[in-house]
Amino acid sequence: MGMNVVVTRNGKVGMTLGATINARGCVISVPQGYPIWDGERLRADGVDIPRLISRVRSSQLTESDWSYAARMGDNGGGLVLWTRAEWDAAEAARTQPERDAKALRMAILFPGLSELRAALADEDRYHREFNRMMEDEDNDGVNPPASVRIHYSALAPQYPAAEAYLTAESYTLASNYAKAGAGDRAVKRLEAGEDYAAVIADMESEWSEAAHRAVMNS
């Protein structure tokens, strides 16, 4: 059967290509037609890789050979083929400590950030459900969406640093490249621990000046 696999080298994605899986469950890359092997596991298990490669090229593999079919290219090192799901799972595991460390740092720098994000998400949920209700001719308002638990505007004053971060983040999503750029720079400065009031003031000033130049040059 066919499937997409991710070719990696030294832990970085190189390309995505098609592959086929034979009846024994061995991944066979279409361009080379060779089985894909896990070279590190083969070495750990004491397999003679050059001899194995020789058998691969001569199509004289034994049943025990097939039990090792996995991810490493038939050159015994270098190319690693993963299914996209395997790659995503491995990347998630590999980057989990880094993400945990960043989450901890973000929580320290911007207390209340998760609460504000949750408030925004709840308001967005309410508006979407309300709009669907209004478009539904069979819903006369008897079954309205659940009310917003707590409004962002009521919560934000308690967490000024987190509010500043979300403001900068919103700039990064702007379609205008100057505004988005100002937001990107502000986010990086905030994550570096700079004073949020000064950063936001600089960001808004930068965007105001850029907008003014655009009007003057139009």
Contacts in CASP RR format, 6 or more apart in sequence:
PFRMAT RR
TARGET T0000
AUTHOR 0000-0000-0000
METHOD contacts of the structure
MODEL  1
MGMNVVVTRNGKVGMTLGATINARGCVISVPQGYPIWDGERLRADGVDIP
RLISRVRSSQLTESDWSYAARMGDNGGGLVLWTRAEWDAAEAARTQPERD
AKALRMAILFPGLSELRAALADEDRYHREFNRMMEDEDNDGVNPPASVRI
HYSALAPQYPAAEAYLTAESYTLASNYAKAGAGDRAVKRLEAGEDYAAVI
ADMESEWSEAAHRAVMNS
1 20 0 8 1.000
1 21 0 8 1.000
2 18 0 8 1.000
2 19 0 8 1.000
2 20 0 8 1.000
2 21 0 8 1.000
3 18 0 8 1.000
3 19 0 8 1.000
3 20 0 8 1.000
3 21 0 8 1.000
3 83 0 8 1.000
4 16 0 8 1.000
4 17 0 8 1.000
4 18 0 8 1.000
4 19 0 8 1.000
4 83 0 8 1.000
4 84 0 8 1.000
5 16 0 8 1.000
5 17 0 8 1.000
5 18 0 8 1.000
5 19 0 8 1.000
5 27 0 8 1.000
5 29 0 8 1.000
5 81 0 8 1.000
5 82 0 8 1.000
5 83 0 8 1.000
5 84 0 8 1.000
6 13 0 8 1.000
6 14 0 8 1.000
6 15 0 8 1.000
6 16 0 8 1.000
6 81 0 8 1.000
6 82 0 8 1.000
6 83 0 8 1.000
6 84 0 8 1.000
6 87 0 8 1.000
7 13 0 8 1.000
7 14 0 8 1.000
7 15 0 8 1.000
7 16 0 8 1.000
7 17 0 8 1.000
7 79 0 8 1.000
7 80 0 8 1.000
7 81 0 8 1.000
8 14 0 8 1.000
8 79 0 8 1.000
8 80 0 8 1.000
8 81 0 8 1.000
8 82 0 8 1.000
8 87 0 8 1.000
9 78 0 8 1.000
9 79 0 8 1.000
9 80 0 8 1.000
10 78 0 8 1.000
11 80 0 8 1.000
13 87 0 8 1.000
16 84 0 8 1.000
17 29 0 8 1.000
17 30 0 8 1.000
17 31 0 8 1.000
18 29 0 8 1.000
18 30 0 8 1.000
19 27 0 8 1.000
19 28 0 8 1.000
19 29 0 8 1.000
19 30 0 8 1.000
19 36 0 8 1.000
19 81 0 8 1.000
20 27 0 8 1.000
20 28 0 8 1.000
20 30 0 8 1.000
21 27 0 8 1.000
21 28 0 8 1.000
22 28 0 8 1.000
24 66 0 8 1.000
24 69 0 8 1.000
25 66 0 8 1.000
25 69 0 8 1.000
26 35 0 8 1.000
26 36 0 8 1.000
26 66 0 8 1.000
26 69 0 8 1.000
27 35 0 8 1.000
27 36 0 8 1.000
27 69 0 8 1.000
27 70 0 8 1.000
27 71 0 8 1.000
27 81 0 8 1.000
28 34 0 8 1.000
28 35 0 8 1.000
28 36 0 8 1.000
29 36 0 8 1.000
29 81 0 8 1.000
32 74 0 8 1.000
34 56 0 8 1.000
34 57 0 8 1.000
34 73 0 8 1.000
34 74 0 8 1.000
35 56 0 8 1.000
35 61 0 8 1.000
35 69 0 8 1.000
35 74 0 8 1.000
36 69 0 8 1.000
36 70 0 8 1.000
36 71 0 8 1.000
36 72 0 8 1.000
36 73 0 8 1.000
36 74 0 8 1.000
36 81 0 8 1.000
37 52 0 8 1.000
37 56 0 8 1.000
37 68 0 8 1.000
37 69 0 8 1.000
37 70 0 8 1.000
37 71 0 8 1.000
37 72 0 8 1.000
37 73 0 8 1.000
37 74 0 8 1.000
37 76 0 8 1.000
38 68 0 8 1.000
38 70 0 8 1.000
38 71 0 8 1.000
38 72 0 8 1.000
39 49 0 8 1.000
39 72 0 8 1.000
39 73 0 8 1.000
39 76 0 8 1.000
39 77 0 8 1.000
40 72 0 8 1.000
41 68 0 8 1.000
41 70 0 8 1.000
41 72 0 8 1.000
42 49 0 8 1.000
42 52 0 8 1.000
42 68 0 8 1.000
42 72 0 8 1.000
42 76 0 8 1.000
43 49 0 8 1.000
45 68 0 8 1.000
47 68 0 8 1.000
49 76 0 8 1.000
52 65 0 8 1.000
52 68 0 8 1.000
53 74 0 8 1.000
53 75 0 8 1.000
53 76 0 8 1.000
55 61 0 8 1.000
55 62 0 8 1.000
55 65 0 8 1.000
56 65 0 8 1.000
56 74 0 8 1.000
57 74 0 8 1.000
71 80 0 8 1.000
71 81 0 8 1.000
71 82 0 8 1.000
72 78 0 8 1.000
72 79 0 8 1.000
72 80 0 8 1.000
72 81 0 8 1.000
73 79 0 8 1.000
73 80 0 8 1.000
73 81 0 8 1.000
82 90 0 8 1.000
105 191 0 8 1.000
106 113 0 8 1.000
106 191 0 8 1.000
107 113 0 8 1.000
107 114 0 8 1.000
109 161 0 8 1.000
109 165 0 8 1.000
109 190 0 8 1.000
109 191 0 8 1.000
109 193 0 8 1.000
110 159 0 8 1.000
110 161 0 8 1.000
110 162 0 8 1.000
110 165 0 8 1.000
110 190 0 8 1.000
111 159 0 8 1.000
111 161 0 8 1.000
111 162 0 8 1.000
112 158 0 8 1.000
112 159 0 8 1.000
112 162 0 8 1.000
113 159 0 8 1.000
113 162 0 8 1.000
113 165 0 8 1.000
113 166 0 8 1.000
115 155 0 8 1.000
115 159 0 8 1.000
115 162 0 8 1.000
116 152 0 8 1.000
116 155 0 8 1.000
116 156 0 8 1.000
116 159 0 8 1.000
116 162 0 8 1.000
116 163 0 8 1.000
116 166 0 8 1.000
117 166 0 8 1.000
119 148 0 8 1.000
119 149 0 8 1.000
119 150 0 8 1.000
119 151 0 8 1.000
119 152 0 8 1.000
119 155 0 8 1.000
120 152 0 8 1.000
120 166 0 8 1.000
122 148 0 8 1.000
122 149 0 8 1.000
122 150 0 8 1.000
123 148 0 8 1.000
123 151 0 8 1.000
123 152 0 8 1.000
125 145 0 8 1.000
126 145 0 8 1.000
126 146 0 8 1.000
126 147 0 8 1.000
126 148 0 8 1.000
129 145 0 8 1.000
129 146 0 8 1.000
130 144 0 8 1.000
130 145 0 8 1.000
133 139 0 8 1.000
133 141 0 8 1.000
133 143 0 8 1.000
133 144 0 8 1.000
133 145 0 8 1.000
156 162 0 8 1.000
156 163 0 8 1.000
157 163 0 8 1.000
160 196 0 8 1.000
160 197 0 8 1.000
161 196 0 8 1.000
164 190 0 8 1.000
164 196 0 8 1.000
164 197 0 8 1.000
164 199 0 8 1.000
164 200 0 8 1.000
165 187 0 8 1.000
165 190 0 8 1.000
165 196 0 8 1.000
167 200 0 8 1.000
168 183 0 8 1.000
168 186 0 8 1.000
168 187 0 8 1.000
168 190 0 8 1.000
168 199 0 8 1.000
168 200 0 8 1.000
168 203 0 8 1.000
169 183 0 8 1.000
169 187 0 8 1.000
171 179 0 8 1.000
171 180 0 8 1.000
171 181 0 8 1.000
171 182 0 8 1.000
171 183 0 8 1.000
171 184 0 8 1.000
171 186 0 8 1.000
171 203 0 8 1.000
171 207 0 8 1.000
172 180 0 8 1.000
172 181 0 8 1.000
172 183 0 8 1.000
172 184 0 8 1.000
172 187 0 8 1.000
173 180 0 8 1.000
174 180 0 8 1.000
174 183 0 8 1.000
178 206 0 8 1.000
178 207 0 8 1.000
178 210 0 8 1.000
178 211 0 8 1.000
178 214 0 8 1.000
179 207 0 8 1.000
179 210 0 8 1.000
179 211 0 8 1.000
182 203 0 8 1.000
182 206 0 8 1.000
182 207 0 8 1.000
182 210 0 8 1.000
183 203 0 8 1.000
183 207 0 8 1.000
185 203 0 8 1.000
185 206 0 8 1.000
186 199 0 8 1.000
186 200 0 8 1.000
186 202 0 8 1.000
186 203 0 8 1.000
189 199 0 8 1.000
189 202 0 8 1.000
190 196 0 8 1.000
190 199 0 8 1.000
END
